[in-house]
Amino acid sequence: MANQLNLQGQLWGKISTLISPALLLIGVVALSFGSIFVKWSENGLSYNATVFNRLWLAAIAFGLWQFVKGIVERLKSNEPVQQQPYTPQDVWLLLSAGICWAATLLLIAWSLTQTSVAISTILHNLAPIFTSIGAWLLFGHRFNRQFLIGGAIAIGGAITIEFEDLAIQLKPLQRIATVHVQGGIAAIVSAVFLALYLLIVEQLRTKFPPMTIQLWICGSAALAILPVLLLTGERLFPVTQSGWLSVLALAFVCQVFGHGILTYSLNKFSSVVVSLAHLLEPVFSSIFAFAIFWERLSFSNGVGFAVVLIGLYVAVSSFVTVDSTLIATDTKLRTTINS
């Protein structure tokens, strides 16, 4: 009997350590379809307006989810469902997460208009560094050597992906002046806001479910972007069927499904691990663009993809090893008690 329990515990330990990384990977894959949906259908909207539609549609979806969930729980219990009270700190954190997410999207969009895609992408991919600093300062997180090495490798791979495009743009000396400093600064600040967003959501996951958090984030982020659109006089909504299909796909696949899973993962992994997983988004986007649009993948792209994967494996496996050790210890303890 004890041996059977031990084998079952070991099997469940191996399965459980694979489920969370697999879900995180699925979430990143869903997010990577974002650029594909935008390119697939020209919606006649600016980037900011596209993001606004993505957010308010996702907010409605999360709101309906919460409404249906409340009805189901009430029917099961035949009693009114006790709602968890919101403290002023909870409201402040929920609104701050939405504002940080809106700032991330607006800054990276403006950065792309001021500097090259390669420079903007490289600087925005520095988010794991800021997330690590924030986790250390705010939460007292400590990282072992294996995780730090894996993180450095993954960030290096992300830079390698854009290295060829960056070299082409900077090769003629006279073109260096066209790489505006303010665009690079905006990309760095967007990485800081992304790090803050992940750190805040990690804190919120100790109390709230993913759907509640995303409802607040999408609603507050949409309200934060709306004044920008009104001031610039940009069109708010798509006017074609393909345009609506594009923003609907962005809302449900990328925001509801992708960010819903990533928010769930922040209860399993630290914000630092999730920010590192974000480095896979351009990897999958490039692969999908090659498969769908036959966009060229250079040698440096391929090397960068491989390096990112190796770095993430090294970093995430350090957490998985710790979890496996804890599960094995718990299994041995239960076996001893039962015997």
URPE-V539988 format. One line per field, one symbol per residue. ss: DSSP state (~ for helix, > for strand, _ for the rest). phi: phi as a letter, one per 30 degrees, with the letter a starting at -180 (. if undefined). psi: psi as a letter, one per 30 degrees, with the letter a starting at -180 (. if undefined). A space follows every 50 residues. Layout:
ss = ???
phi = ???
psi = ???
This chain:
ss = _~~~~~~~~~~~~~~~~~~~~~~~~~~~~~~~_~~~~~~~______~~~~ ~~~~~~~~~~~~~~~~~~~~~~~~~~~__________~~~~~~~~~~~~~ ~~~~~~~~~~~~~~__~~~~~~~~__~~~~~~~~~~~~~_____~~~~~~ ~~~~~~~~~~~_~~~~~~~~~_~~~~~~__~~~~~~~~~~~~~~~~~~~~ ~~~~_____~~~~~~~~~~~~~~~~~~~~~~~________~~~~~~~~~~ ~~~~~~~~~~~~~~~_____~~~~~~~__~~~~~~~~~~~~~~_____~~ ~~~~~~~~~~~~~~~~~~~~~~~~~~~~~~~~~~~~~~_
phi = .ddddddddddddddddcdddddddddddddddeddddddbdcicddddd dededdddddddddedddddddddddchbedddddcdedddddddddddd dddeddddddeddcbdddddddddddeeddddddddddcidcbddddddd ddddddddddecdddddddcddedcdddddddddddddddddddddeddd deddddbcdedddddddddddddddeddddddidddbdcbdddddddddd ddddddddddddddddccbdddddddddddeddddddddddcchddcddd edddedddddddddddddddddddddddddddddddddd
psi = eeeeeeeeeeeeeeeeffeeeeeeeeeeeeeffeeeeeeejjgglleeee eeeeeeeeeeeeeeeeeeeeeeeeeefglkkjkkkkleeeeeeeeeeeee eeeeeeeeeeefffaleeeeeeeeggeeeeeeeeeeeefgkkkleeeeee eeeeeeeeeeegeeeeeeefekeffeffjkefeeeeeeeeeeeeeeeeee eeefffekleeeeeeeeeeeeeeefeeeeeefglkellfleeeeeeeeee eeeeeeeefeeeeefffellfeeeeeffffefeeeeeeeeeefhkkklee eeeeeeeeeeeeeeeefeeeeeeeeeeeeeeeeeeeef.
